Amino acid sequence: MTKKEKVDYVIRTLREFYPTIPVPLDHKDPYTLLIAVLLSAQSTDVRVNQITPLLFERADNPYDMVKMSVDEIREIIKPVGLSPMKSKGIHGLSQILIDKYDGVVPKDLAQLEEFPSVGHKTASVVVSQAFGIPAFPVDTHIHRLMYRWGFTNGKNVVQTEKDAKRIFPKELWNDLHLQIIWYGREYSPARGWDLDKDIITKTIGRKSVLNDYLKHKKTR
């Protein structure tokens, strides 16, 4: 297969697997999505979805959030990990939203990246999922699969994002980044990977990745 044929195959197969795409983090508006994505750093979406209802019951907008102390926020979000940094970030960005943006989450990627505890990936998720603006947030699943499929050299997530944006059509970025995440979780995980279930990698995977897999399988 040519590179273009491989890309088309991935798009087609992911569309078959995920014709409707579930959004991993529960939220009701851009603000609650921003908070949920911030909380998901080095945590799992399942755990975040268990904690956000407790937090949003107390405060689901920046005005109510700043009425809580950093310590109160921290106590609620402790189970998701990194709570000292995340609680300061949530309180800080809520105050900035009030002071600079009348409590409304901006749609601009660069403005979002200026908020405390909000990096490029978090900002990209918010613009794509809350506002439908094309972005390609790269998490560990996308980073791993783009390498397994031979679409990037896997050196870092910045390079992986550049490569993804270069090879996939812009109008599909928002769907594809979610479809690849779900596929990675279900069929091409880092641990307990079964190549027979991973039809995409089995069909178009990087030769060195396939050879390594088969070599390790023989030694098990």
N, C-alpha and C positions, 0 to 999 in steps of 0.2 A: 504493500500500500504506500502511496505517496503521503506526505505530511498532510496535505489538504484532505485526502480520503480518510485519514485517521481522525482528523478533527471533525469531519462530517459524520463519521461513524459514532464518535463520542456524543455529539449533539443529538443525533437520532436515537441512540440507545438510552441516553438519560431521559429523553422525552418519553420514551416508551415506559421506562421504570417509574418516572415521576411526572405524569401528565398534569396533576395538580400538586403544587409544592407546599408542604406545610412549613410554617415559619417556626424555627426552633424555640424562640424566646417569647413567652406570653407578654403581651403589652396591649394598650388601648389607644395610644397616641405617641407622637414623637418623643415627648418627655419620658414617658415610662419605658419606651424602647431604649432611649439613651442610657437610662439608669440600669436597665437589665443587661445591656451589652457591656457596660462598665463593670458590672458585678461578675460577668462571665469570664473575665480574664483569669487564667489558670484555675478555672473551676469547671463544673459541668453544667450544661443547660438544664438538666433535670434538677440539680440542686438549686440553681438560680430560680427556677419556676416554683420551687417549694417556698423560697424565702420572699420573693417579691410581693405575693399577696399580703404578707404580714407587714411589710414596709409600706406598701401602697394603701393599706387600710388606714395607716397613720398619716401618710402624706403621698398623694399621687400628682402633686404639682409643686413647682419651686417655692411658692409662697408658704405652703404648709411645711415643706421640707426644712426651710431655714428657721422655722419656729422650734424645730427639734435641735438639740445639741449634737455635736459631733459624736459624743459618747453614747447618746441614745441611739443614733443611727448605727453606730458600731456594734452595739449590743444586739440589734436585730439581725444584722448582716453577718455576724461572726461565722456562722456555718459555711459561708462560701469562701472563706480564706482571704488573706491580705486585707482584713477589715480595717486596720488603722489607716492605711493609705486610701482605701476605697471610701471610707466614711468621710474623710477630709475632702476627697474629690467630689463626692455627691453634694456635700454642704457648700463647698466652694463654687462649684459650677452652677448650683441653684441660685446663689447670691449674684453671680455674674449675669445669669439669665434675667433676673429681676432688674439689676442696675443698668444693663446695656441693651437688653432685647425685649423689655416689657413682658418678661416671663415666657416668651415664645422661642422655641428651639429654632435657630437659623438653619437654612437649607445649604449654606455654603460650607464646603469641606474645610477650607482653610480657617474659617471662623470657629468651626467645631473643634479643630485640632488645637486651638488656643486654650480650650478649657482644661482645668486640672484633671489629671488621670484619664484624659481622652487622647488616645494616640491615633495614628492614621487608620488602623484597622477598625477601631470603634467608630470613628467618624464616617468611614466608608460604609459600614453596615447601616448606620442611621440614614445617610442620604439615599442609599439604595432601597432599604426596606420601608422607611417612613415617607420618603418623598418620590420614589420611583426614578431617581436620577442615576444614570448608569455608573456603576462602580464595581470593582472586583476585589472585595476584601479577602485576603488569603489567610486561612487558618492552617492548623497542622494537617488537617485532612487534605485540603487542596494542595498544600506544599508537597505532601507525600505522593499524591496521585499524579500531579503534574510531572513529577520526577519518574514515577513508575511508568507513565505513558510516554516518556521520552520527549515531553514538551518543554522541559526546562532542565538546566544542569543541576538544580537543587542546592545551589550555594547558599542562598538566603531568600527570605520571603519577598524582599524588595524586587529581586530579579524575577522571581516566580510571578509576581503581580504584573511586571512589565511584559513578560512572555505571554501570560494569559490574555492580557489586553491586546497584544499584537496578533495572536492567532485566532481568537474568538470574535465574532461580530459584536459590535458594541450594543446592539439592541437586545442581545441575549445575555449580557453579563449578569444582570440581576437574577435571572432564572438560573443560569448555569452555576453561579457560585453556591447557591443553595442546593441545587441538584447534586453537585460534586460532593458537598459536605455529607448529604444523606447517603449517597452511594458509598463514600469512604467509610462511614460508620457501619453500614450494613454489610457491605460486600468486600471491602478492601482495607480492613483495619491494620494498624501497626502490629498488634499482637493477635495471635490466633487466626492468622490469615490463611484462608483456604482458596487457593488459586482456581480450583474447579468451580467455585461459586462466583468468582470475580471474572465475569465474561469479558469485560472491557480490557483489563490487563492481559488476560489470557490471549486475546485477539490481537492487540496492538502494542503490548508492553515492550519496554526497553529490553533488548536481548540480555544484557548483563544482569538485570533484575530477575528475569525468568530463569536464567542459568543458576544464579545464586539460590533462588527458591528451590529449584529441583535438586541442586547439590545438597542443600541442608535437609531436604525431605529424605534423601537417601541415607543420610547419616543418623536420622532419628530412629 
